[in-house]
Amino acid sequence: MSKRIRNTLIAVAGLIVLAIVIYQIPFVKSRLSWRIEVFQIYVKNSINPPGPVPTALPVTPIPATPTMAQTSVPAVQLTPSITPTATFPPLPAQFAMASPPYEKQTPNNCGPATLSMALHMYGWEGKQSDISDLIKPVSQDRNVNPEELRYYVRTQAGWLNLEYRVGGNITLLKRLLAANYPVIVESVTSLNPGDALGPTDDLWAAHYLLITGYDDAAQEFTVQDAYRGPDLKISYAQLEADWRPFNNLFIVMYFPQFEEEMKTLLASDWDPELNRQNTLTSSQTDSAKNPTDAFAWFNLGSNLAYFERYEEAALAYDKAREIGLPLRMFRYQFGPFLSYFHSGRNNDLLVLTDYARGITEMSEEAWLWYGYGLYRKGDYSGALKAWQKADSINPNFFEDQAQNAIQLVQP
């Protein structure tokens, strides 16, 4: 071997060793591993592109399309702590609170990053990794639920309370902001093409935004966007459109000593049951007025599922699937899994969870419900593997739901 070739091989080997050493640096590894993972998924989906969300399997004797008669729900008898018809003084035409230190999200971390910015407005001194280490310890886990955000606050920042509700509206957001309460909403974002998971990716994804101000003259909110930047503007109309696929979910935090003020601000929405009943009524009206809107039907299904009306919820979800839903819908919302399971439609549960796993392989919720489908089918070995996978993605998942499921087949 010539000296030149030997030196070249030594240099190449040295570069490889150097690359391996640099890759072990946490910051570099977190950035590169994300890009490597995206590239691998893109190649896989280029070879075998995922199709659209599968439509429901035939259901007999129940018709495939729910009617308003089928989905109507009698009013829940509640005694709200605040009069639903509370009146409020006029709101200022604009309001802005001091923006928190901006925190750019690390990959798959918009929930912890957004919560981190919000907590800083209440005197917290941590960072997004403090949150994600507890509620999504595996970085490839692409979703954090509102329940998980609330779990973090209640267990790690107990000097604060966090509540979330559905059915929010522009006026309510402004009312909370004007009272100095920043609001987190779950909405839609369009991913950058560089984050596509395949050539047929619709780039539709869920995203948390922290709202810190509004301006009626400009008809826009000021938001802290962990994906795109600080102090961005979004129109009222755009937020309403982006918010709708997630049942207009909003999250608010407050000091316990101000609970009475929060009750007054939320009015009938303070009571979770009444909030959901009112939202169900609205979603019934919405699906009747917009029968070709998949999100109207999906929200109807989610509100029915809340009241354990699973067969009716499943029919509403059927309609949403028939109209067409984004590829990632079941990365973020799991009411269909719950509804198909409890209404005895196990084949639909397996088909949908299998599709969800194909779109988002690292989803503890999809693996959990896929395992329940296999368990009900009699495939106990497959169910155990699915639940173990869910547990490996998030050992803290809903206070060890996966571990509880594992006990069914492995006492």
Secondary structure, DSSP 8 states (H G I E B T S, - for coil): --HHHHHHHHHHHHHHHHHHHHHTSHHHHHHHHHHHHHHHHHHHHHHS---S-------SSS-SS--HHHH---------SS-TT-------SEEE----------TT-HHHHHHHHHHHTTT----HHHHHHHH--STT-----HHHHHHHHHHH-TTSEEEEESS--HHHHHHHHHTT--EEEEEEEE--GGG-SSTT---EEEEEEEEEEEETTTTEEEEEETTTEEEEEEEHHHHHHHHGGGTT-EEEEE-GGGHHHHHHHHGGGGSHHHHHHHHHHHHHHHHHH-TT-HHHHHHHHHHHHHTT-HHHHHHHHHHHHHH---TTHHHH--HHHHHHHHTT-HHHHHHHHHHHHHH-SS-HHHHHHHHHHHHHHT-HHHHHHHHHHHHHH-TTTTTTHHHHHHTTT--
